[in-house]
Amino acid sequence: MRTILIAGNWKMNMGPKETADFFGQLDDDAQKNIEGVDAAVCPPFVSLSAAFSARKSGSAVKIGAQNVHFEDNGAFTGEISTAMLKELGCDFVILGHSERREYFGEDDAVVNKKVKKALAEGITPIVCVGEVLQERKEDRHFDVVKGQTAGSLDGLTADDLTKIVIAYEPVWAIGTGETATPEQAQEMHAFIREQLSQLFSEEAAATVRILYGGSMKPGNADELLRQPDVDGGLIGGASLKPADFSQLVDIAAGQK
Ligand code: PEP
């Protein structure tokens, strides 16, 4: 079945020194190769090298980035290419996070170009979708997520789909301490999987990991991860502390 993925999104936190400290303090158990569980952290760009250097040899914790540009290279001041991430050894890149959509104007068309570029480079995109509170209150959350999913994955093949990860992150639950209930998460994850099955194929949709994101922490992870269509977590705040991150990996390991 689908391997659970516990992925930390460090956002604009953790410089190179703190990143090295994180890996220094991370429990050996959390770095073991655990059957049925993948673990990853996504530090800021400037801390990626520190993460690769500080990660113990043999550690199973994967490393990813939080964004990337869709062009190969050239006059794009301040941007980073997929080839640069690949050269470092990044396995994942988070794309279309709600903070990128809200503060940096990224729309589905831009996310779509980035997804295609990451796939072409062999980096697994973690594609984020999710509604804001008003949209849920107006009962538009399914339509919003459907539109974001279709737009972000436009033009992909069923084979491409098997190489991506989706993260459902209700924006009202990100960094707020408020979590979707396990039932709300399951309902939306099943809805997304059904949509993927219609857009691509049932077989491909069955292989895609759909992570939940939004104030996931050791205290609520177990119930969320127990849901049949919740295949892991994209975790912000709780992924910054080695002890919490280890506990999340441990909880994931207990699911299998
Ligand atoms: C996120 O930013 O992807 C996230 C889920 O953050 P938090 O866990 O802090 O809500």
Residues whose N, C-alpha, C, O or C-beta is under 5 A from the ligand:
A	BS01	PEP	N9 A173 I174 G175 T176 G213 G214 S215 M216 L234 I235 G236 G237
